[in-house]
Amino acid sequence: MALAAAVVMVGISLVLLGIYGADVAAGGLLPLEDRERGMILGGPALILPFVAFAITWREPSRGLGAMIIASGAMIIVGGIATSGDGGAMGIALAAPGAVQAGIGAIKIWRS
């Protein structure tokens, strides 16, 4: 039961990251400032994979691990892409993305 909930959580995270990236790439289709976009779309997308990992600590799942790695990779790529604008925030986002990818690798390794 917890595994299904965790997969849904990480799926939501991936969708939010996709919307976030598409909005940034399109030049801001959503009526949100950068800060609001980060809080509404980025915040939950960053937190949900950690919660999913925690609630399935003892349950093996390679699929969930791969999804968590994908979420971390999207955060890393987005952080690097936005750091081209000279923003230090983009580089700072690479660290939590790398940690997410790391916990995804741990999830796969433990499976």
N, C-alpha and C positions, 0 to 999 in steps of 0.2 A: 504494500500500500504506500509506504513512504517512497519507494522507488518511482512509482508512477507520479506522485506529487512532485518529486525532484525533477523528473524529466519535463513535466509541464512548466516548472519554475525556470529551468534553463532554456526551454523553448521560448517562453515569454521574454527572457533576457535577450535571446538572439533576435527576436522580432523587434524589440525596443531598440537594439543597437542598429538594426537595419534601417528602421525609421529615422533614427538619429543621423546616421551616415547619409541617407538619401536627402534629408532636409538640408544638411550642411552642403552637400554636393550641388543641390539645386539652388542654392543661394537663399535659403530661408523661406520655404513655402508655408510652413506653419507660423502662425502669428506669435512667435516666442522670441524673447531676447536670448542671447547666448547662455546667460546664467540660468534662466528658466528652463531652457532646453536641457541643460546639464542636470538640473535637479529632477525634472519630470521624467526624462527619458534615460539619462545616463546613470542617475543614482540607483534606481531599482535594478537596472541592467548590471551594475557593478556588484550589488549586494546579493541578488538572488542565487547566483551560482555558489557563493560561499554557504548560504543557507542550505542549498540542495546537497552540497558535499557533507555538511554537518549532520543532516537528518538521515543520510544514507551511509554513515561512517562504516558500519559493519556489513553492509550489503554490497556484494561485488557487482559491478556493471561497467563493462568496457564502453558501451554506448553512451552512458552518462558522462564518463570520463572524456570521451571524444567531444561531446557537446560542450563540456566545460572548457576544454582546450580551445575549441572554436570561438567561444565567447571571449576568452583571454586574448586570442589572436586578433579578433576584431577590435578589441580595446587598444592593443598595441599598435595595430596598423592605423587606427583613427588618431591615436596620440601622435604618432610620427607624422602623419599627414597634416595635422593641424600645427605641428611645431615648425613647419616650413614657413608659417606666417610670422615667425619670430617669437611665438608664445612659449613660455616656460611650462605652461600648464600641459601642453601636449607631451612634453618629455616626462612630466610628473605622472601622467596617466600610464606610461609604459610600465611602471613598477607594479601597480595593482593588476595590470593585465598579465604581466609575467608571473605574478603569484597565482593568479587564476589558472593560467596554463600549467603551472607547477602542481597545483592540487588536482587538476585533471589528469596529469601524468601519474600522480600518486594513486588516484582512483583506478586507473588502468593497471598499474603495477600490482595493486592489491587484489585485483580481480582474478 
